[in-house]
Amino acid sequence: MSSSAKASSEIVEILQDLNNIMSSANSEGISQNFLSQILGMSANAVKVKKSKFTFDVKTASYVLDAANQVLNEKSWKFTSKRNFSLGPRLLQSMEKLFLKMEPGHEPMNITYTNIEFHGAVSSCSDFNDGNILEVEAGVKVSLPEKTFSTLNCSAQVYSVAYKTLGLNFPNQFEESSESSQKFEITSDIITNVMVLDKQQAQKANVNMTFKHDGMKCGHIFICAFWNSTLEKWSSDGCTTHIANGVTNCFCTHLTSFAVLMTGSVSSVESVHTAILNHITNTGLTISIVSLVVCISLQVVLLQDASNLTAHFRHVILLNIAICLLLSNIFFLMTSFVSAKDQKELCMVVTFCSHFSFLAFFGWTLVQSLFLCSRLVFVFHHVSRTRFLILAVFVGYTCPFVIALVTLLKFSPTSNYFGDSICWLEACSGASLAFTVPAVIILLGNFFALLVVIRTLLRPFVSDNASEDKETIGKLVKAVVFCVPQFGLTWAVGIPLHVYYNSLVLQYLFVILNPLQGFFILLFGCLLDKKVMELFRKFFWWIPLRANTVFSSSNDNSTIPLPRSDS
């Protein structure tokens, strides 16, 4: 017997023993130490680069069967400490094996539970004029021009798809190694080997089709290959195309590929996330306390309102404070309700949050409409009944209808709230039921603010410097009053949708919006003359100031206009 034949026989025996060991393993799984020994046997079996013998399909099936057992989920989970070197070692062992495959004449297909093997054979002449060799595993291969000097050579392409190998692979991606952003494998891992005239091909144009878990909004999918030198995933030489839940990877080399998915599109580091969450919770706590005080003050002042203008203003501010208070409370509840384990409660919290936020914006619209009507139609008075009908319709009826329709449309398909938070799902479009009405109302309220500014500037026809200063002061007070009560601090969220990784916008958003209740108390209540008079009864040392934004709760005018020369 020749040395080559003897080596081949010995390797076949090793592979048969390996297969028998794996098949006789107990059903509770195999320890990872034993898996390491198994991979070592595989490596020894294929550590024959310098020998001339080749494997046939039957011999290769022994290793494929053993690899299928290695990929059994029980084997990976036998120990709590995962060995991330097992996956790369298995890939390297299998790749060496297929370099020694005996050329055949027919396509080869071997399928197990956790692994699929496909092989295609062709002559080099078939690759002329950009022809493509297609493997059944969804892999198409073509070669660059002038890859070989003769057309009489043979070409074999072997493709192996590992279904669960990603369980024991590092999730580190070469381009994200310096950040906290992590990736996870969402597809099978496909190893492609091409042999041209018994030599391994290094360069090739490969088109692979991956079917993976459903597309997740707010996540990024990347085609990547395992760089065994760096021991990281890399996307060099690969482009990604996604359509209809299928990812196509176009790469210019041959190795092991997979589709990686980011945990989130946001690249904000965890330290900033913790700070932002702390600022949000602190701001909401301050806002809730402020709104409780504001509601108490408005209830007292409402009893003392002597005319309709003052009555309407207190009613509007009272409802704004109530809706914002409920919104803040429900938003805080999202931190304590699990979207995965408490779906029914999460649905209730999502609906209540949606309705209360829309109601808040609805009442800010009522505030802006009321203010514009008092400034533009000075001599037109609305009856209490008409005002209440319009205010309730805009402030409560419309928000409730929108929230209810959204719930009925999206809840049956489990696309109503997100996977990690009890708020409207963005991927399904449910969040548009909040975003669109909010943006429309913000635009209307911004227009109302322009009307206020123009009204304050219109009668000013004086060259007196003191009156200039007085007018500017009133403008500043009017803007400070209108911005929180019109909900205009939410306008920061519009550019944040585009520049979602901007730390400046994120910090600005979490500072302004959670403190909105405090701003309403400060500029909407405490600067009111009647509120200051009420405080003076209990805190006599507080001086009464007359230059407030609202001159009085009982005045007919809402914002004091600058005096004009007569």
Secondary structure, 3 states (H helix, E strand, C coil): CCHHHHHHHHHHHHHHHHHHHHHCCCCCCCCHHHHHHHHHHHHHHCCCCCCCCCECHHHHHHHHHHHHHHCCHHHHCCCCCCCCCHHHHHHHHHHHHHCCECCCCCCEEEECCCEEEEEEEEEHHHHHHHCCEEECCCEEEECCCCCCCCCCCEEEEEEEEECCHHHHCCCCEHHHCCCCCCEEECCCEEEEEEEECCEECCEEEEEEEEECCCCCCCCCEEEEEEECCCCEEECCCEEEEEECCEEEEEEEECCEEEEEEECCCCCCCHHHHHHHHHHHHHHHHHHHHHHHHHHHHHHHHHHCCCCHHHHHHHHHHHHHHHHHHHHHHHHHHCCCCCCCCCHHHHHHHHHHHHHHHHHHHHHHHHHHHHHHHHHHCCCCCCCHHHHHHHHHHHHHHHHHHHHHHHHHHHHHHCCCECCCCCCECCCCCCCHHHHHHHHHHHHHHHHHHHHHHHHHHCCCCCCCHHHHHHHHHHHHHHHHHHHHHCCHHHHHHHHHHHCCCCHHHHHHHHHHCCCHHHHHHHHHHHCCHHHHHHHHHHCCCCCCCCCCCCCCCCCCCCCCCCCCCC
